[in-house]
């Protein structure tokens, strides 16, 4: 006996793009990989270069493993000797220079490079006109060797690249988790010949699959500025280590945190969380880190797990959640100072007027008073002011915002914002006279932008409203509404508020609940009642015992009555009884279907009943996919778990095509969507990645904010996943191509897997922007997760 899977498909939308007219639904179970619990010993590096012994007279760093020639400094600028990472040691500071030696070999087991450093910002050298800077490179790292660098202009993100010969270019993995300026950190990159990964402070933050060949470099191994299209960083160097294989997550952690041995339980927990990160399962990894942080009694391991959770939340674009967890690190005992500084940086406002959900007011005050804290002073003071406002210390907030507004080197927009915030803080503190004076000073300033002046005007009136002085508030809002030096929407808002204040002054509710509503008239008793039921018949009489079947049937019956003998006194009421009504075409009402005041025509649900009209089709009789050709296209893990349903047997003949939707495509005719529902939950049209995005590579046509921005896009992508899609003939992408608030769909016109290049069929309103997120969908080959369909 076949199992029956009730599924509803909305038929009002675009139609299925299918294989042999099949709707396919994945029903996969999660498969976990067991982790062996055993102690992990910190690996011994093949090369370990320490900068503690470097002097100005002898600028070389010896390989303490004794396996290679020393790193020797060369550069446009002399290096500097500075205090080291550990007390009593020293480090070297470089900018437009590098330490270099012969590049180590990359064997069949891959390679790992680990750098202990402190970054103090962008250096004096730009990379192709952009603020970025090299950490280290084997050769040029673009057409040969490998390299890792920091994209300062991109928020201090980290990139790891393995070069490939022309006409290809480097395969890249990038992490949006930023390097924190001024804090000692450890950067590790690994490649085990299958997976490239980036770790910050021993914790994985990015990974990508690359199993291609390695091209040995013609150049040397350089730590620091290496040119090749990448600029320089101001770096304090402590140590660099090279391992002759790709390390595991637990080994990377042990090496980065100087743990000679990790106990089995700790190693297993870090390995589990690390593998989740490498698979891009950031939510699961965050949960794993959090669970072990609560379990372990080692304060350093607990702090590391909390930091791992911060990184995972950042990878999920949850900055507020990351700030909250980072704040908890600041109060934990046994947390190293470097980790505290890293945590503190994730609690700060990165943009004007953004409130971070992070540290306490007292802790922020301590950070602000610590002159040696390597944190952005204005960001710290802004966060302190926002936190004071959020926690109710409005007087301190007003003082801080006023001081920020007096800074000499801020932009005009920031200055106006700080002045407004200072006035708001006074108003929240119920210092109404002082608040009105602050707002009025903004209003009277001839340089005030319209938007700022309008907000200040509204602020003045609002102080009267907050104090319950509604008559004065009405006058103040009315005065704002008459101004012609503010934006019209501010004047309109003021006019509406003035009317509300007048009502409040009279003791009435703020708004008239009936305003804007069309009252339903009192209908006379109907002269005839027709009944409609889901089990009715449009040829029936329409009585309660012999109901009609549809709205169209009732409409046509009324038309016939009207034509034959006219509408009865009191009109006709159509009672629609509860049940499910299948809709296959639009029901149209014309002028002839209207009643009169004396004989209205009313359609209504029967009292106490709930009729439901649906354009969906219920699907049953699913069977397992067993066609060898189709199975070969599915991921191996999905084979045997994917089911199919013949839509034609359910009366669905027109499968249609997907059309463009999204930002800028809201005009008529609209492009409604096919939805597949299981147990009232919408399923996902098969996509890759399942829960994340990939990013746009180098853009060749349709470049963001260029003259050809509206042309179809031509851009590069990373990885070899699309190689599996050779038989896919209608692949689409959804992305935020130029702005993170302007998402839309585009169809792939050409997929060049040899050069990893995509040509789109359509352009976008803003063009295509390197580094911006998108995903692929409508891919039979990517049915690999429960609920995906094609």
Secondary structure, DSSP 8 states (H G I E B T S, - for coil): ------EEEESSS-----BTTEEEEE-------------EE----SEEEESTT--SSS-EE-BTTSSS--EEEEESS--EEEE-SSTT-EEEEESSEEEEE-----BTTBEEEEEEEEEEEE-S--BTTB--EEEEEETTSSSSSEEEEEETTTTSEEEEEE---TTS--EEEEE-S---TTSEEEEEEEE-SSEEEEEETTEEEEEEE--S-----SS-EEEE---TT---EEEEEEEEEEESS---HHHHHHHHTT-SEE-HHHHHHHHHHHHHHHTT-HHHHHHHHHHHHHH---HHHHHHHHHHHHHHHHHTT-HHHHHHHHHHHHTSTT--HHHHHHHHHTTS-SSTT---S-S-HHHHHHHHH-TT--S-HHHHHHHHHHHHHHTT-HHHHHHHHHHHHT-TT--HHHHHHHHHHHHHHHHHTT-HHHHHHHHHHHHH-TT--HHHHHHHHHHHHHHHHHTT-HHHHHHHHHHHHT-SSS-HHHHHHHHHHHHHHHHHHTT--SS-TTTT----------SEEEEE-TT--TTS--SSSS-BS-HHHHHHHHHHHHHHH---TT-EEEEE-SEEEE--S-----GGG---SSS-EEEEE-TT--EEEE-EEEE---EE---HHHHHHS-GGGTTSEEEEESGGGT----------BTT--SSS------EEETTEE-EE-EESSSS-EE---EEESBTTSTTTTS--EEE--SSGGGGGTT----EEEEE-S-TT-EEEEEEEEEETTTTEEEESS--SS-B-TT-EEEEES-GGG--STTEE-
